[in-house]
Amino acid sequence: MATRRTLLATASAGLWLSLADGWLRPVRAAAPLDPWNQAAAAAPADPRLRALLWAVLAPNPHNRQPWLIRLDGDDALTLVFDRERRLPVTDPFDRQLTIGLGCFLELLRLAAAQQGFAAAMTPFPEGSDARALDARPVARVVFGPGGQPDPLFAAAPHRRSAKLPFDMTRPVTTAEEAALRGALLDAASFGAEREAGGVATLRDLAWRAWVIEAGTPAAHLESVDLMRLGTPAVAAQPDGIPVWGPQLDPMIARGELTRAAMLPGGPGHRVMFDRYRPMIAATPAFVWLATPGNTRGEQLAAGRDWLRLNLAATAAGLALHPVSQALQEYPEMAGPFREAQARLGGGRQAQMLGRLGVAMAAAPPTPRWPLESRILRG
Ligand SMILES: Cc1cc2nc3c(=O)[nH]c(=O)nc-3n(C[C@H](O)[C@H](O)[C@H](O)COP(=O)(O)O)c2cc1C
């Protein structure tokens, strides 16, 4: 096992200090997409670090990346929730963030198995609180011999949450639906709608819920506050909602695209409507996951299967896009929440809802903090 390597991030200065071997050494500031290349290319001797380089690429709400890792001894690690990364308005009970942590754990397990390691996981070893995640560990993971590589892992570098219109001339087939169901750990949690009338009903529900979120000041502001406007802002904070690229950067530099513009009545707010309305309309199928209850363990399990669903869709040439608004637990969303639970849950708790189809373009990767910044010292 490699010498334990811990890094201290002074992110505001864009400088990373390595504590490897007890010495402080400057490390090149990471570019926002570097972690995608590092996972495939870097080969630290410690199998936990090799697997963690993949795990930080997991899907997670608003790209908050709410994970912190403590390396324990030579063969174990503890996953801890970063309470600085809560979404108090749209995720008041940390349910969605817990699902994101489940995605992280499943990608960690698949990446460990790829190297021949079994990652044995104990969820919430010291218990949990249904109202909020706290300082207690989310999972304890022990690496041992015996992991069997899973073909799903091959899709990990290409997996995306595809916030794009899908091709309405290309339906999702029965065989594709069966392949997705077959990829899950708990096939009973899976639901799909491919029939035109049912899909139209869900499109309408997803759109109405989206409009409520965009028109609820506190919920909308939670998103606006997480926007990283322009490449320098994304590089300084590679999380949240990146608004960047060759077209947008000059507008941001000229002061034409600001946080104020994103508020109701502003031009950015209208642009968001103009982008989301046709996107949700261009949805040939929906898929969802629903669990018998709503315990923390079930939320983690839903996250593990969402990651598997996303990988299986990628492997099948399909795109998956979570649309979570109707599943969110704040007062203004109560109507769509009830409708969604009745239609998708059927007595169970609907945990995830996503658009499924063939995307009209390639979805770009999203930024990540480097793994080093998520490892706890001491
Ligand atoms: C529990 C959960 C809920 C999410 N809800 C939404 C959503 O409502 N709308 C959306 O566009 N993306 C949603 N996402 C996707 C995240 O925005 C995405 O995972 C994150 O930005 C990282 O991007 P990537 O998945 O392409 O790597 C959700 C992801 C998770 C795990």
The ligand as an ORCA input file, in Angstrom:
! r2SCAN-3c Opt
* xyz 0 1
  C     -30.305     12.890     -6.695
  C     -30.007     13.648     -7.962
  C     -30.918     14.588     -8.421
  C     -30.660     15.305     -9.602
  N     -31.611     16.175    -10.075
  C     -31.390     16.848    -11.238
  C     -32.381     17.702    -11.789
  O     -33.469     17.855    -11.251
  N     -32.103     18.349    -12.952
  C     -30.913     18.203    -13.603
  O     -30.695     18.824    -14.648
  N     -29.951     17.377    -13.104
  C     -30.165     16.701    -11.950
  N     -29.212     15.838    -11.467
  C     -27.964     15.672    -12.206
  C     -26.842     16.522    -11.638
  O     -27.050     17.884    -11.985
  C     -25.507     15.996    -12.203
  O     -25.300     14.704    -11.741
  C     -24.326     16.868    -11.816
  O     -24.441     18.161    -12.360
  C     -23.036     16.246    -12.355
  O     -23.113     16.053    -13.752
  P     -22.924     14.621    -14.425
  O     -23.936     13.689    -13.835
  O     -23.144     14.846    -15.912
  O     -21.515     14.170    -14.126
  C     -29.451     15.097    -10.302
  C     -28.544     14.127     -9.838
  C     -28.815     13.402     -8.686
  C     -27.852     12.345     -8.220
*
